[in-house]
Amino acid sequence: MKFNIDILKIDPEAETKRVADFVADQTKSVYRRSGVVVGLSGGIDSAVMAAIAVRAVGTEYVTGLILPEKESNPVSGSFAAKHARELGINFREVDITSTVDSVGGYSRRDAYIKSLVPEYEPGYKYNISLPTDLLERDSFNFYVLQVQFPDGSITKKRLGIDAFRAITSFANIKIRSRMIHLYYEAERSNMIVAGTTNRTEMILGDFCKYGDGGTDIEALAYLYKNQIYQIANHLRVTPEIIQRSPSPDTFSLPVTDQEFFFRIPFEKLDHLLYAWENKVPEEEVAGVLELPIEAVNRSFKDFTAKNRATAHLRELPHALW
């Protein structure tokens, strides 16, 4: 099919059935388990996964876990709980602060941030972000630490690679701690853990190895984020979740997925990624999306770099047999 603005349109009901059939087969025939556990983040992907799991195995065989820690955005839990009630599934909330703290220690993280920003004190909010204007101009792909003071003012500190790794390693503890709790629930209840990673995240590596990337099945991994939204609207997912900006929710100061990782607005991202995957000529992409060819070129280079740098996330561990 020739590249066009409707290239990502799907039949939501047909794709819902396709995913539900896959989940049912994996649960009953492959793993031989009784049901499905989904980590409910208050975001669009986990909401869709939970709704499709209900279609696959039935309401009574789906369990939702809401797994906040002390720095989580409070709306995440409230949106997740509302969606779970609307689905009619069993769910519970487990505060994982103690799990996170037992591994990395919030105080150790705070001491490290203070070494970068001396004015920082425990309890101050922070995040890290990238420039989000990749389509508008050439810019270096460097991260910035943002610290919010009690008066609401924000100071910024450019991060070198070692500082970036140190801070994100702590954030990843949060993600991996959630997976510990999901597997505890799954194993004690004879269920499987359903992942929520979509194709956009999978191709570009926006997931944590042995965190949200450590699951039994990834039934949504063939669908672009754009298509997840199409299914969400079809399934009438909680409107607040659909309208919410996607976020990793691992920092105390909110940051969107665009600010933290993708650098491109979602209304353009998936079309550009599809074109990159399918080797659509840049001139054709620029014309269809009404973008300068330089913007398309920058996005393709960024996709290539991200895909190459995160290749190991999509592979099993290398082993000698």
C-alpha positions, 0 to 999 in steps of 0.5 A: 500500500502506498504511504498515506496519512491513513496507513496506520488505520486498523479494524479495532474489533478485528485486532481486538479479537486477534489479540484476545485469541492469542492471549487465550491460547497462550494462557490455556494451551501454552502456559496452561494457567488459569488466568492473567495478571496485568500491572495497571499503571493508569496508562493507555497500554495497560488499560487496553491489555486488561480490557482485552484479557477480559475478552480472552479469559473472562472477568473472573480470571483477570487480576490487576495490580496497581503498584505505586511507590512514594514518588508516583503520580497520584492520578496513576493509581486513581485512573487505574482503579477506576478502569479496573472497576469499570472492567469488573476485574479483581484488583488491589494496590500494593505500595512498593516503596519498601521494595524499591528502597531495599535495593537502591535506597532513596537516600543514596539517589538523593545524595547523588542528585545533591552532588550535581545540584547542591541546592537539592534536598530530599523531597524536592521533585525531579525528572530528566528529559530530552529536547523535544523539538527534533522535527524543528531543528538539529540538536544534540541528544543530551539529557537534562536533570530538572529539579523543582524547588518548593517555590515552584522554580526549576533549575536544570543541569545537563547530564553526562552519560555517567550521571544519566546512567546513575539516575536512570539505574535508580528509576529502573529499580522501580520498574523491576520492583513492579515486576517482582510483585507481578510475578509473585501474584501470578505464581501464587494464583497460577496465572501469567504476566501479560506485558504492555509494551507496544510496537513503538516502544519495542522497536525503539527500546523504550522499556526496561530489561527484566522490568516491563520487558520481563513478562510471559507474553507481549500481545500488543508488541505488533501494534503501534501506539497510534493503533493502541489508541484506536483499540482503546476508543473502540473498547471505551477505555476510561476517558481520563486514561485516553486523554492522559499524556503517556508517561513513564511515571518513574520520577517525582516530577512528571515527564511525558514519554515525548520529553523523556525518550521519543522527542517527537509528538505522537501525532507524527511519531508512528507515521514516521516510524512506519515509514522508517521501518518500511523504507519509504523514501524521505521525499514521499514521507515529507510530502504526506506528513507536510514536514521538511525533508530535513525533519524526516531525515533527522527522525530516521537517523534518531530511529536508527540510533535508538534501534541499534543502541537497544538491540540487546533489549530485544534479545535473549541473553547470549549463551554457550550451550 
